[in-house]
Amino acid sequence: MRAVLLITILGWSATTVSTTEADTLELLYLANERPLMIRLHPQIDQLDVSEIWHAYEETLFRRLDADSDLSLSTDEAAGVPTPTELQGIGLVDSSVDLTRTVDESPRDGKVTREELATYFDDLGVQNLSIVDVSRISSVQLTSRGLFERIDGNGDQMLSQVELRGAYTSLQKFDRNDNEFIDSSELGLALGRIGITLAGSQRTIRAADAKFIRLPNDAKTSLGEAVLAYYDTDSNESLSREECGLQTERFANLDRNGDDALDLAELDQFLLPPIPTVEATLRVGTDGLGSVEATPADTSQSSPTTRRVDDEHSIVTLAHTQINLHVKSQSATQDSPERYKRVFSSVDTDKNGYLDINEARRFKNFRSAFEAMDRDRNEQINEQEMLTYMINATALAKTYLILTVTDQGRGLAEILDANRDTRLSRRELAHAVERLNTWDINSDGQIDQSEIPRQFELSLSSGNPNQLRVAGDRSASTSPNRGSDSKTPTWFGRLDRNGDGEVSRREFLGSAARFRQFDENNDGLISSDEISRN
């Protein structure tokens, strides 16, 4: 099984590389301070990438082998995904031979398990990819508005007093009075924010920051990329101060002992790769995923990791914050009966098939019409639709996408702990402790140059076009994460804005009773505080 991965160099054009080491992603981030190697273990339901695809092939073969004779007849093999189907879902690239059939070697009317595996290998199926959706480098956005709204005295610094009063400063913008400050209320796109650094005495090479997939593209050596980024005096070598490596690591690379790393020595960099941070990103087909991140480097300058929730952790290194996130798909009911109901609703003339005009009225059929039309007669019958949707749903559960997003230097991203593009009262109440992390000069204040560069690495599974029509409530459901049995029902009724906490305004009891529940005196009652009282 091969995985085609994009070498993502932010601000540059991406190139494509194939690798057989599909179960681990190793990304080198050229941070301003020093190189940071991130080793990711992407999984679906605790299965590695290669295991996922192997399990899919086994399940597919058993499902199609109706007579259990350990081979697929011509009729049985008709259920194998075609190159067009695979291309439509994103599992093969645009150069694939669309005429390739599964029964070719030998062409004897039977397909063995080995022939099925060869078919997918020949097509170059890719069930893990990296894509870059960053736009920060090309579009200069600004979050000065948020900074200025909290900066009460206008000195271009955020003091601890101003941070503690952040909610009070922003409360007047809460026009719908739900105790959230959302992007429309602030007039800011909280999901895509950067700031323009002005007057900073420290040069921040933010526009040049980059991730490089290892092993690197043969056209440009890894040493050249590292040298180009860190060689501030342009002498074609790196001192320890320039590259920020630990003394022992630097000495191991400096083979000639001249206290500098030249291109030949840098070409040995990360051979073998030594991770600074390791993380397992697990996508759950039941809608529940997890992120487990730990520093692998125990030095004083090692990055820190912080768990936000089950599906989100943050890696922090000096002027960089990397958000690791998984997006699990909600459980779907992909029964043939549901697909048949949808087909019937789209088949308006009830002739048992869909022509292109009927398909155009329904987005999911319109986009997949060619892939569904297996016999190329410009019509889709019910069986063709069923075959496509069963294959698409099964294939989506094998496909992982790591999306790299450059979020710039946005104040909102630091404060928005749960990444829901709005600021809650709790998030603003914790502004001081969150921003203290970035007070690099320890003066008790945050200026705009101290706000870190932020990236998000988000892992998700493939998502086929789900068939859905008006009134069809069986298509998908949100995962049920369960509720705390110790939390009384009245707590949920009082939590009118649904943030999982009760503010003084939401609380109907007396001030004294509120203070009794509010153990940490932060102006909010959490479910944990309720369960202890």
N, C-alpha and C positions, 0 to 999 in steps of 0.2 A: 504494500500500500504506500503510495506516495502522497505527500502533502505539498501543495504548491503554496508558497508563502511569499507575501510581498515584503521586500526589504524596505522598511519605512524610514525615509530620511526626510524629516519634516522640513518643508520649504523647498525640497528638491523633488524631482520626478521619481516615482517608485519603479523598481524593477522586480522581475519575478525569478524565484529560485525554487528548485525542487530539492527535496530531502527525504531520506528514508527514516531519519530520526524524528518521526512525527509525534511521539508521545511527550516530548519536552520542547518547549519554546525557550530559547535563550536570547534575550534582548540586551544589547549594550546601549545604555543611555549615557551620552556624553554630557554630563552635568557640568555646570560652571566650575564646581570645586574639584571634581575628579570623575573618572569613569565609574559607572555603576552598572554592574551586571545583574540582571533580573532573570531568574530561572522560574518559568511557569509550568505547572503541570495541569493542562486542561483535561477535564473529565466530564462525562455524562453518567450520572448515577453510579459513580465510583469506578467506571470503566475508562481506561485510557483510550486514546484516539484509535490506535490499531485494533484494540480489543472491540471497540464499538463497531468498526467496519466488518471485522471477522464475524461478530455475532449477527450482524445484518445479513451477510451472505448466507450463513447457516440457516437463519430463519426464513429467508426468501426461498432457498432451495427446498426446504422441508414443506413450506406452504404450497409451492407450485407442484411438487412431486406427489400428485394426488394418488397414484397407484403404488407409491412407496417402493419403486423398483430401482431407486438410486440413480435415476437418470430422468431427464426431462424430454418428453416427446415434443413434436413441433407445436401441438396445441398447448401443452403445458408451458413451453418456453415462450409463448406469446405474452406471458405475464411478466417477463423480464423487462426492466426499464430500458427504453430505447436511448440512443445517444441524444436525440432531441429532447427527451424528457430530462435526462441528466443535465443537459446544457441549460435548460430552462430553469432548473432549480439552483444551478450554480456549482454543480459538482464536477463539471468538465469545462475546459476553456473553449473559446470560439474556433480554434484550429482543429478540433476533433473531426474525425471521419464520420459523418452522419449516416453513411451507408453501412457501417460495420454492424454485423449481426452476431448473435451469440453462438450460433452453430456454424463455425467456419473451420475449425481445426480439430478433427476432420469434419467435413460437412456430410453427416450421415443420418440426419434426422433425430439425433439424440445428443443431449447436452449433459455431460457429467459435472460433478461438483468442481473438479479441477478446471474444466473448460469455462465454467461460470466465473471463476476467479481470474482466469487469463483474460476473459472478455473485459472485465472491469479494469484490470491492470493495463491492458492495451489502450483503453480509452483514457488512461491517466486520471482516474477518479481522485478527486481532492476533497477530503472531508475535514480539512482544517485550513483556514486562510486568515490572513491579516489584512485589514483595510484601514486606510487613513482618511478620516473625514474632516481633518483639521482645516480651518480657514483663517485662523488667527494671523498667520504670517502674511496673508495677502489682503486682509481687511482689518484696518486699524479701528478697533472698537474701544470704548472707554467706559470705565466704571467710576469715574471721578464723582459722579452725582451721588452715589451711595456714600463714598468717603466724606464728601462735603456735608451731607446731611447729618452725619454723626459727629463731624468735627465742628463742635459748637462755637469755639472761639476763632476758627478760621486760620489757625497757625500751621496748617498742613501736617499736623501730627494728631494721632489719636491717643489721648491719655487714658489711664485706667478709669478716671471719673467719667470721661466721655463714653468709654466702652460700657461701663456699668449702666449708664443712662441711655443706651442705644435704643431700647424699646420705646422709652418715653419720647426720644427725639423723632422716631419714625411713626409713632402711634397716630399722628394726625393724618398720615397717608393711608390709614386703614379705612378706606371709604365704605366697605361693606361690613365693617364692625365685627369681623370674625376672628380677630386677634392673630391674623396672619398678614404679613406684608408680601404681596405677590408681585410679579414682574410688571403687570399692568399698572399697579398702584404706584410703584416707584418710577415707572417710565424707563425701566431697564430690562434688557433681555438677560435674566439671571442665568439662563443656560449657556450663554455664549458671551463672556465678558473678558476684556483685557484692559490694561491701563497703560497710559503713555508715561514713561519715566522721564522726569525732567529735573535737572539740577543734581542728579545723583553723582557722588564723587567716586562711586564704584562702578566699573564698566560691567554691565550685565549683558552677556552675549545671548540674549533670549531668542533673537530671530534666527540664530544659528543652531539652536538646540536640536538634537536629533536622536532617534532610536535607530539602531542597526540590528537587523536579524542576523544571528550567527548560525552557520558559517556565512561569511560575507560573500558578496558578489565577486567573482574572480577578476572582473574588470578593474576594480579598485581595491587594493589591499587594505586590510584592517589597519595596518600601521599608518598608511597614508591618511586615512580618515582621522585617526587619533592625533597624528602630527599636525594636520591642517587646523584642527580645532584648538589645540593647547599651546602651539608654538608662538607665544606672544612676542618673542624677540626676533622671530624669523631667521633663526640660525640653523634650521633643519635638524634640530634635536631638542629633546625635552629635559629640563632639569627636574628634580624631584618637586620643587616648588611649583613648577608649571603644571605638572600632571597630577599632583596631590596624592601619589601612591605612598603606601606605607614604606618605611625604610627597608624592611626585609624584602618586600616584593620588588621594590625598585632595584635593590642590589642583585637579586636573582636575574633580572632582565639585563642589567648593565654588565655584560660579559667582558668588556674590555676595561672596566673599572675607571672610566673617564668622567664619572659623575654626570653622565648625560646619556639619554637613550636615542640612538639614531634609528633610521628607518628599518634597517635589518633587525635590530633588537626589538623594535616595536612590532614587527611582523610576528614575533613569538608571543605577543601579548594575548592573554587568555587562552594559551595552549598549554595544558587543558584549561577550559573555562572554569573560573573560580567564582561562584555566585556571591553577590553581596546580600541579596534577598532571595528567598525561595517562597513560592506561593502556590497552593493548589486551588484552582478555580473549578468549582464543580457545578454544572448545570443540572437541574433536576427536571425530569420529564413530568413529575407530579406537581410542578410549579414551585418547588422549594429547592433552592441552591445554597451554596456556601462558599466562603472565601477564607482560607487559612494562610496567613502570611507571617513569616518569621525571619529576622535578620540572620544570615548565615555568617556574617562578618562580625566578630566580637570586639573589634578595635574601638577606641574612643570615638572615632569619627564615623562609626557605623550608623546606617540609617535606623530610624525607629519605626515601628509598626504599631498601628492602633486599630482595633476592631470597632467599627461603627455599628454594624448589625450582622446578621448571619450572611448577608450577600454583599457586604461592602467593608473593605479595610483600606487604610491610608498608610502609605510609605512616605516618610519625611526624611529628606537629606538637605540640610542647610537651606538653600534658596529654591528647593524643588519639592513639590508635593505630588505624589502619584496615587491616584485613586484607583483601586482594584475593585471591580464590580462584576457580578454575574446577573444576567437577565434570564431567568427561567421562564419557559412557556407554561401558561396555565394548562391544566389537564383538558384535553378535548375528547369529545365523543365522536369517533370516526367510524361509526357503524355504517354498513352499506345501506341500511334502511333510511338513515338520515340523508345520505347522498341521493338516494332515489327520490326522496320527497323534494329535495332542491331541484333535481333534474326535471321533475314533473311540473314544478312551478315555473321554470324557465321555458319549457316546451309549450308555448302558448297555443299553438295550433293542434296540439295533442296528436301528432303524427308519429311519435316514437323516436324522433331524432331532432337534433338542433342544427339549423343551418347558421351561416355566418351572421345573418341579420338578427336572429334570436340571440346568438352569443354576444353580439355587440351591446345588448341591453343589460348584460350582467358582467361586471368587471372581471370576476374570477374566470369565467368561461372565455371572455374575449382575450385575455392575456395568455391563456393556455390552450387556445383553440388548436393551433398547429400540433402541439405535443399530444393532445387528446385524440386527434384525428389520425389514428394509426394506419388506416388503409388508404389515406390520402384521397378520399372521395368528397371532401369539403362538407362533410356531415359528421356529427358526433352522435353515436347511439349510446344507449344507457350503459352497455357493457364497456365501451371505450372510456366513458367517464369514470365508471367504477374502478377500472384497472389503473387509470391515471391517478385518481385520488388515493387509492390504497397504497400505490407505490410512493406518491409524493409525501404522504403522511409518514410512512416508514422511513423514507430517506431523510426527511427533515430531522428525525431523531438521531441521525448519525453525523450530522453536519455542524461543525463549530466555527464560529467567526469571532476573531478578536478584533475589536474596533478601537483604534487609537485616535483619541481626540485631544488636540491641543486647546486648552481652555484659557490660555493667556495668564495674566496676572490679575485675577478678579478678586476683590474683597468678598463679593457675595458667595463665591465658591467655598471660601474658607468658613464662612458663617453657616452656610446651608449644609448642615451635617448629614441629612438624609437624602440630599440630592433631588428634592422634589420641586426645585425652582421657586421656592417661596421661603420666607424667613418666619419661623414661629417664635412665640414669646420665649420658649425654652432655649432655642438656639441663640437668640439675642442675649438672654440672661447669662449664657456661658461664653459670651464674646471675649471677656477678659482672659480666661484660662486658655482659650483656643489661640488667641493672638499673642499671648506671652511667649508661645513657642517660637514666634518669628521675630522677637525683639533681639536682633542680632547684636546691637551695641549695648544692650542691657541698660538703657536709659529710662526704662519704664514707660516708653511711648513707642508708637508704631508710625513710621513715615511710609510714604508710598513705595519707596525703593525696597523696603523690607518685606513687602507682600510677595509671596513666592510664586514662581512659575508653576502652573498646574497642568497635569495631564490626566486623562482617564483612560484606563485599559479595561474595556468591557467585553466579557465573553458571553456569547449567546448561541443558542442552537438555531438551525435553519427553521424557517417558518413558511410552509407552503401556503398558497392562497386558500384560506378556509372558505368553504362553501357556506354561504349564509344568506337567508332571505328574511324579509320582514316577518316577525312572529316566531322565528326559529330560535328558541332559547337554549337549545341543546348544543350549540356550537362550541362554547367554551365557558368555563367557570373559573372564578378566581380561586386560588388555593386557600384552603382553610388552615390557618396557622394555629388554630386553637385559641382558647381564651383561658384566663386565669380563673379557676373556680373559686379562689378566695376573694375576688373582686365583686362587690355587690352590684346588683343590676342598676341601682340608682346612680352609680358612678357613670355608667354609659349614657344614661338619660341626661345627666348634667353636662357631659362633655359634648356641647352643642356643635363645636367646630371639628370634632373628630380627630383631635391631635393626640389623644391618649392621655390627656391630663385635664384637670379642672382648675381654672383660674378663679380668682376672687370674684370676678364679675359673673362667672358661671355658677358659682356656689350659692345656694339659696339659704344656707344657715347663717349663723352669727359670725362676726369677725373672730370672736374667741374660739368658736368651734373650728373655724378654718385654720387658725394658728395651731390648734391641737393636731390636726392632720398634717400640716405643712412643717414637717420635722426639720428640714434644712433652711427654712425661712427664705425660699427663693420665689415666693409668690405663686407657686403652682403646687397642686396636689397630684402626685403620681399614683399609679395603681399599686406600686410597692408600698408607698406610705399608707395607703388605705388598708392593705392586707395586714399591716403591722399594728393597726389600731382597732 
